[in-house]
Amino acid sequence: MQLSSLTSQVSTQAAAQASALASLLLLRKTLELQASGIGSLVQAATPASIPSNPSNLGNTIDLMV
């Protein structure tokens, strides 16, 4: 095996490893941003308040045919 081909292979593998590391860091950052966005959405989704209507209002429906 020639030295130039070995150097080329090492360089190619190093570039692939650097690319994989950059992709992994980007994925981690994306997941962190999504988690923080979901957290704010969950906090914003407060339970619906109990209606302040009288207790007899809205309990029955009158139908005429």
Distance bins in CASP14 RR format, pairs under 12 A and 6 or more apart:
PFRMAT RR
TARGET T0000
AUTHOR 0000-0000-0000
RMODE 2
METHOD distances of the structure
MODEL  1
1 7 0 0 0 0 0 1 0 0 0 0 0
1 8 0 0 0 0 0 1 0 0 0 0 0
1 9 0 0 0 0 1 0 0 0 0 0 0
1 10 0 0 0 0 0 1 0 0 0 0 0
2 8 0 0 0 0 1 0 0 0 0 0 0
2 9 0 0 0 0 0 1 0 0 0 0 0
3 9 0 0 0 0 0 1 0 0 0 0 0
3 10 0 0 0 0 0 1 0 0 0 0 0
4 10 0 0 0 0 0 1 0 0 0 0 0
4 11 0 0 0 0 0 1 0 0 0 0 0
5 11 0 0 0 0 0 1 0 0 0 0 0
5 12 0 0 0 0 0 1 0 0 0 0 0
6 12 0 0 0 0 0 1 0 0 0 0 0
6 13 0 0 0 0 0 1 0 0 0 0 0
7 13 0 0 0 0 0 1 0 0 0 0 0
7 14 0 0 0 0 0 1 0 0 0 0 0
8 14 0 0 0 0 0 1 0 0 0 0 0
8 15 0 0 0 0 0 1 0 0 0 0 0
9 15 0 0 0 0 0 1 0 0 0 0 0
9 16 0 0 0 0 0 1 0 0 0 0 0
10 16 0 0 0 0 0 1 0 0 0 0 0
10 17 0 0 0 0 0 1 0 0 0 0 0
11 17 0 0 0 0 0 1 0 0 0 0 0
11 18 0 0 0 0 0 1 0 0 0 0 0
12 18 0 0 0 0 0 1 0 0 0 0 0
12 19 0 0 0 0 0 1 0 0 0 0 0
13 19 0 0 0 0 0 1 0 0 0 0 0
13 20 0 0 0 0 0 1 0 0 0 0 0
14 20 0 0 0 0 0 1 0 0 0 0 0
14 21 0 0 0 0 0 1 0 0 0 0 0
15 21 0 0 0 0 0 1 0 0 0 0 0
15 22 0 0 0 0 0 1 0 0 0 0 0
16 22 0 0 0 0 0 1 0 0 0 0 0
16 23 0 0 0 0 0 1 0 0 0 0 0
17 23 0 0 0 0 0 1 0 0 0 0 0
17 24 0 0 0 0 0 1 0 0 0 0 0
18 24 0 0 0 0 0 1 0 0 0 0 0
18 25 0 0 0 0 0 1 0 0 0 0 0
19 25 0 0 0 0 0 1 0 0 0 0 0
19 26 0 0 0 0 0 1 0 0 0 0 0
20 26 0 0 0 0 0 1 0 0 0 0 0
20 27 0 0 0 0 0 1 0 0 0 0 0
21 27 0 0 0 0 0 1 0 0 0 0 0
21 28 0 0 0 0 0 1 0 0 0 0 0
22 28 0 0 0 0 0 1 0 0 0 0 0
22 29 0 0 0 0 0 1 0 0 0 0 0
23 29 0 0 0 0 0 1 0 0 0 0 0
23 30 0 0 0 0 0 1 0 0 0 0 0
24 30 0 0 0 0 0 1 0 0 0 0 0
24 31 0 0 0 0 0 1 0 0 0 0 0
25 31 0 0 0 0 0 1 0 0 0 0 0
25 32 0 0 0 0 0 1 0 0 0 0 0
26 32 0 0 0 0 0 1 0 0 0 0 0
26 33 0 0 0 0 0 1 0 0 0 0 0
27 33 0 0 0 0 0 1 0 0 0 0 0
27 34 0 0 0 0 0 1 0 0 0 0 0
28 34 0 0 0 0 0 1 0 0 0 0 0
28 35 0 0 0 0 0 1 0 0 0 0 0
29 35 0 0 0 0 0 1 0 0 0 0 0
29 36 0 0 0 0 0 1 0 0 0 0 0
30 36 0 0 0 0 0 1 0 0 0 0 0
30 37 0 0 0 0 0 1 0 0 0 0 0
31 37 0 0 0 0 0 1 0 0 0 0 0
31 38 0 0 0 0 0 1 0 0 0 0 0
32 38 0 0 0 0 0 1 0 0 0 0 0
32 39 0 0 0 0 0 1 0 0 0 0 0
33 39 0 0 0 0 0 1 0 0 0 0 0
33 40 0 0 0 0 0 1 0 0 0 0 0
34 40 0 0 0 0 0 1 0 0 0 0 0
34 41 0 0 0 0 0 1 0 0 0 0 0
35 41 0 0 0 0 0 1 0 0 0 0 0
35 42 0 0 0 0 0 1 0 0 0 0 0
36 42 0 0 0 0 0 1 0 0 0 0 0
36 43 0 0 0 0 0 1 0 0 0 0 0
37 43 0 0 0 0 1 0 0 0 0 0 0
37 44 0 0 0 0 1 0 0 0 0 0 0
38 44 0 0 0 0 0 1 0 0 0 0 0
38 45 0 0 0 0 0 1 0 0 0 0 0
39 45 0 0 0 0 1 0 0 0 0 0 0
51 57 0 0 0 0 1 0 0 0 0 0 0
51 58 0 0 0 0 1 0 0 0 0 0 0
51 59 0 0 0 0 0 1 0 0 0 0 0
53 59 0 0 0 0 1 0 0 0 0 0 0
END
